[in-house]
Amino acid sequence: MPKMKSHTGTGKRVRVTGKGKIMKQQAGLRHNLEKKSSTRTRRLTGVVEAAKSDVKRLKKLLGR
């Protein structure tokens, strides 16, 4: 049986903390920034914990 390979694209987009939480960048800060208010763009900066519904899928992609 061959080894399981982790999804390299997911590995670049997601980080696992020491306690096992999955952290990701918030969506919506790549384009059309002139339309978005300063408050909104400030709120979108930084990393957040991934949604509970996505965690199982992300862990499988990361090979955990």
DSSP file (Angstrom, degrees, kcal/mol; ACC not computed):
  #  RESIDUE AA STRUCTURE BP1 BP2  ACC     N-H-->O    O-->H-N    N-H-->O    O-->H-N    TCO  KAPPA ALPHA  PHI   PSI    X-CA   Y-CA   Z-CA
    1    1 A M              0   0    0      0, 0.0     2,-0.0     0, 0.0     0, 0.0   0.000 360.0 360.0 360.0 128.2    0.0    0.0    0.0
    2    2 A P        -     0   0    0      0, 0.0     3,-0.1     0, 0.0     2,-0.0  -0.301 360.0 -92.7 -72.3 160.2    1.5    3.4   -0.9
    3    3 A K        -     0   0    0      1,-0.1     2,-0.3    -2,-0.0     0, 0.0  -0.346  40.8-106.6 -68.9 151.5    1.9    6.2    1.6
    4    4 A M        -     0   0    0     59,-0.1     2,-0.4    -2,-0.0    -1,-0.1  -0.613  34.0-144.7 -75.2 136.7   -0.8    8.7    2.1
    5    5 A K        -     0   0    0     -2,-0.3     2,-0.2    -3,-0.1    58,-0.1  -0.880   8.7-129.6-106.4 136.7    0.1   12.1    0.6
    6    6 A S        -     0   0    0     -2,-0.4     2,-0.7    56,-0.2    56,-0.2  -0.526  32.4-102.7 -79.0 151.7   -0.9   15.4    2.2
    7    7 A H     >  -     0   0    0     54,-3.4     4,-1.9    -2,-0.2     3,-0.3  -0.648  29.7-158.1 -77.2 110.8   -2.6   18.0   -0.1
    8    8 A T  H  > S+     0   0    0     -2,-0.7     4,-1.3     1,-0.2    -1,-0.2   0.840  88.3  56.4 -64.5 -34.4    0.2   20.5   -0.7
    9    9 A G  H  > S+     0   0    0      1,-0.2     4,-0.9     2,-0.2    -1,-0.2   0.895 108.6  47.1 -63.1 -40.5   -2.2   23.3   -1.6
   10   10 A T  H >> S+     0   0    0     -3,-0.3     4,-1.7     1,-0.2     3,-0.5   0.882 106.7  58.6 -67.8 -37.8   -4.0   23.0    1.7
   11   11 A G  H 3< S+     0   0    0     -4,-1.9    -1,-0.2     1,-0.2    -2,-0.2   0.808 105.9  49.2 -60.7 -30.6   -0.7   22.9    3.5
   12   12 A K  H 3< S+     0   0    0     -4,-1.3    -1,-0.2    -3,-0.2    -2,-0.2   0.736 116.8  40.7 -79.9 -23.6    0.1   26.3    2.1
   13   13 A R  H << S+     0   0    0     -4,-0.9    12,-0.6    -3,-0.5     2,-0.3   0.620 112.7  52.3 -99.4 -15.6   -3.2   27.9    3.1
   14   14 A V  E  <  -A   24   0A   0     -4,-1.7     2,-0.4    10,-0.1    10,-0.2  -0.930  59.1-161.0-130.8 145.3   -3.8   26.4    6.5
   15   15 A R  E     -A   23   0A   0      8,-2.3     8,-3.2    -2,-0.3     2,-0.5  -0.983  12.2-142.8-128.4 138.9   -1.7   26.2    9.7
   16   16 A V  E     -A   22   0A   0     -2,-0.4     6,-0.2     6,-0.2     5,-0.0  -0.872  18.4-141.6-102.9 129.5   -2.2   23.8   12.6
   17   17 A T    >   -     0   0    0      4,-2.6     3,-1.2    -2,-0.5    -1,-0.0  -0.210  31.4 -96.8 -79.7 174.9   -1.5   25.2   16.1
   18   18 A G  T 3  S+     0   0    0      1,-0.3    -1,-0.1     2,-0.1    -2,-0.0   0.820 126.3  49.7 -62.1 -32.7    0.1   23.3   19.0
   19   19 A K  T 3  S-     0   0    0      2,-0.0    -1,-0.3     1,-0.0    -3,-0.0   0.469 124.3-102.3 -87.5  -1.4   -3.2   22.3   20.4
   20   20 A G  S <  S+     0   0    0     -3,-1.2     2,-0.1     1,-0.3    -2,-0.1   0.517  70.9 145.5  96.7   5.5   -4.5   21.1   17.0
   21   21 A K        -     0   0    0      1,-0.1    -4,-2.6    -5,-0.0     2,-0.6  -0.481  47.1-129.3 -73.4 149.6   -6.7   24.0   16.0
   22   22 A I  E     -A   16   0A   0     -6,-0.2    28,-3.3    28,-0.2     2,-0.4  -0.901  24.3-165.1-104.4 118.9   -6.7   24.8   12.3
   23   23 A M  E     +AB  15  49A   0     -8,-3.2    -8,-2.3    -2,-0.6     2,-0.3  -0.825  11.2 172.9-105.9 141.0   -6.1   28.5   11.5
   24   24 A K  E     -AB  14  48A   0     24,-3.1    24,-3.0    -2,-0.4     2,-0.2  -0.949  35.8 -99.2-142.5 161.8   -6.8   30.1    8.1
   25   25 A Q  E     - B   0  47A   0    -12,-0.6    22,-0.2    -2,-0.3     2,-0.1  -0.568  47.0-108.1 -77.5 144.0   -6.8   33.5    6.5
   26   26 A Q        -     0   0    0     20,-1.0     3,-0.3    18,-0.5     2,-0.1  -0.460  34.6-118.4 -73.3 147.4  -10.2   35.2    6.2
   27   27 A A  S    S+     0   0    0      1,-0.2    -1,-0.1    -2,-0.1     0, 0.0  -0.447  83.3  50.9 -82.8 156.4  -11.7   35.3    2.7
   28   28 A G  S    S+     0   0    0     -2,-0.1    -1,-0.2     0, 0.0    16,-0.1   0.644  73.6 100.2  99.3  17.5  -12.6   38.5    0.8
   29   29 A L        +     0   0    0     -3,-0.3     3,-0.1    15,-0.1    -2,-0.1   0.089  59.7  82.7-120.5  24.0   -9.4   40.6    1.0
   30   30 A R  S    S-     0   0    0      1,-0.2     2,-0.3     2,-0.0     3,-0.1   0.806  96.6  -1.2 -97.9 -34.7   -7.9   40.0   -2.4
   31   31 A H  S    S+     0   0    0      1,-0.1    -1,-0.2     2,-0.0     0, 0.0  -0.920 104.2  46.4-151.6 173.9   -9.7   42.4   -4.7
   32   32 A N    >>  +     0   0    0     -2,-0.3     4,-0.8     1,-0.1     3,-0.5   0.858  60.6 151.4  56.4  39.9  -12.4   45.1   -5.0
   33   33 A L  T 34  +     0   0    0      1,-0.2     8,-0.1     2,-0.2    -1,-0.1   0.727  58.6  67.4 -75.7 -20.8  -10.9   46.8   -1.9
   34   34 A E  T 34 S+     0   0    0      1,-0.2    -1,-0.2     3,-0.0    -2,-0.0   0.848 100.9  49.3 -66.4 -32.1  -12.0   50.3   -3.0
   35   35 A K  T <4 S+     0   0    0     -3,-0.5     2,-0.2     2,-0.1    -1,-0.2   0.801  97.9  82.6 -75.1 -29.3  -15.7   49.3   -2.5
   36   36 A K  S  < S-     0   0    0     -4,-0.8     2,-0.0     1,-0.1    -4,-0.0  -0.531  84.5-115.3 -83.4 142.3  -15.2   47.9    0.9
   37   37 A S     >  -     0   0    0     -2,-0.2     4,-2.4     1,-0.1     5,-0.2  -0.314  22.5-115.0 -72.5 157.8  -15.1   50.1    4.0
   38   38 A S  H  > S+     0   0    0      1,-0.2     4,-2.4     2,-0.2     5,-0.2   0.876 117.5  55.5 -59.1 -38.9  -11.9   50.5    6.1
   39   39 A T  H  > S+     0   0    0      1,-0.2     4,-2.0     2,-0.2    -1,-0.2   0.915 108.7  47.2 -60.4 -43.8  -13.7   48.9    9.0
   40   40 A R  H  > S+     0   0    0      2,-0.2     4,-1.4     1,-0.2    -2,-0.2   0.920 112.5  47.4 -66.6 -45.3  -14.5   45.8    6.9
   41   41 A T  H  < S+     0   0    0     -4,-2.4     4,-0.5     1,-0.2    -1,-0.2   0.867 111.7  51.7 -66.7 -35.1  -11.0   45.4    5.5
   42   42 A R  H >< S+     0   0    0     -4,-2.4     3,-1.0    -5,-0.2    -1,-0.2   0.894 107.9  52.2 -65.8 -39.3   -9.5   45.8    8.9
   43   43 A R  H 3< S+     0   0    0     -4,-2.0    -1,-0.2     1,-0.2    -2,-0.2   0.802 105.6  56.2 -65.6 -29.2  -11.9   43.1   10.3
   44   44 A L  T 3< S+     0   0    0     -4,-1.4   -18,-0.5    -5,-0.1    -1,-0.2   0.571  87.5  98.7 -82.4  -9.1  -10.7   40.7    7.5
   45   45 A T    <   +     0   0    0     -3,-1.0    -3,-0.0    -4,-0.5     2,-0.0  -0.344  68.4  29.2 -75.3 160.7   -7.0   40.9    8.4
   46   46 A G  S    S-     0   0    0    -20,-0.1   -20,-1.0    -2,-0.0     2,-0.3  -0.080  91.9 -64.4  84.1 175.7   -5.3   38.3   10.4
   47   47 A V  E     -B   25   0A   0    -22,-0.2     2,-0.3   -24,-0.0   -22,-0.2  -0.736  43.8-168.9-104.0 150.8   -6.0   34.6   10.8
   48   48 A V  E     -B   24   0A   0    -24,-3.0   -24,-3.1    -2,-0.3     2,-0.2  -0.886  33.5 -89.9-132.2 163.0   -9.0   32.9   12.3
   49   49 A E  E     -B   23   0A   0     -2,-0.3   -26,-0.2   -26,-0.2     3,-0.1  -0.537  51.2-106.7 -73.1 139.6   -9.9   29.4   13.4
   50   50 A A        -     0   0    0    -28,-3.3   -28,-0.2    -2,-0.2    -1,-0.1  -0.283  44.6 -87.4 -65.9 152.0  -11.5   27.3   10.6
   51   51 A A    >>  -     0   0    0      1,-0.1     3,-1.4     3,-0.1     4,-1.0  -0.276  33.2-121.1 -60.9 145.0  -15.2   26.6   10.7
   52   52 A K  H 3> S+     0   0    0      1,-0.3     4,-0.5     2,-0.2     3,-0.4   0.833 112.4  57.3 -57.9 -34.6  -16.2   23.6   12.7
   53   53 A S  H 34 S+     0   0    0      1,-0.2     4,-0.3     2,-0.1    -1,-0.3   0.724 108.8  45.9 -70.7 -21.4  -17.9   22.0    9.7
   54   54 A D  H <> S+     0   0    0     -3,-1.4     4,-2.5     1,-0.1     5,-0.2   0.619  89.5  85.1 -94.2 -15.0  -14.6   22.3    7.6
   55   55 A V  H  X S+     0   0    0     -4,-1.0     4,-2.6    -3,-0.4     5,-0.2   0.887  87.4  50.6 -59.8 -45.1  -12.2   20.9   10.2
   56   56 A K  H  X S+     0   0    0     -4,-0.5     4,-1.7     1,-0.2    -1,-0.2   0.918 114.1  45.1 -60.3 -44.8  -12.8   17.2    9.5
   57   57 A R  H  > S+     0   0    0     -4,-0.3     4,-2.1     2,-0.2    -1,-0.2   0.903 113.4  49.8 -66.3 -42.5  -12.2   17.7    5.7
   58   58 A L  H  X S+     0   0    0     -4,-2.5     4,-1.9     1,-0.2    -2,-0.2   0.898 109.0  51.5 -65.2 -41.0   -9.1   19.9    6.3
   59   59 A K  H  X>S+     0   0    0     -4,-2.6     5,-2.7    -5,-0.2     4,-0.5   0.881 109.4  50.8 -63.9 -37.1   -7.5   17.4    8.7
   60   60 A K  H ><5S+     0   0    0     -4,-1.7     3,-0.9    -5,-0.2    -1,-0.2   0.908 109.9  49.9 -66.0 -41.5   -8.0   14.6    6.1
   61   61 A L  H 3<5S+     0   0    0     -4,-2.1   -54,-3.4     1,-0.2    -2,-0.2   0.834 110.0  51.0 -65.1 -32.4   -6.4   16.8    3.4
   62   62 A L  H 3<5S-     0   0    0     -4,-1.9    -1,-0.2   -56,-0.2    -2,-0.2   0.550 116.1-115.8 -82.5  -6.9   -3.4   17.5    5.7
   63   63 A G  T <<5       0   0    0     -3,-0.9    -3,-0.2    -4,-0.5    -2,-0.1   0.834 360.0 360.0  77.2  33.4   -3.0   13.8    6.4
   64   64 A R      <       0   0    0     -5,-2.7    -4,-0.2    -6,-0.1    -5,-0.1   0.374 360.0 360.0-109.4 360.0   -3.8   14.0   10.1
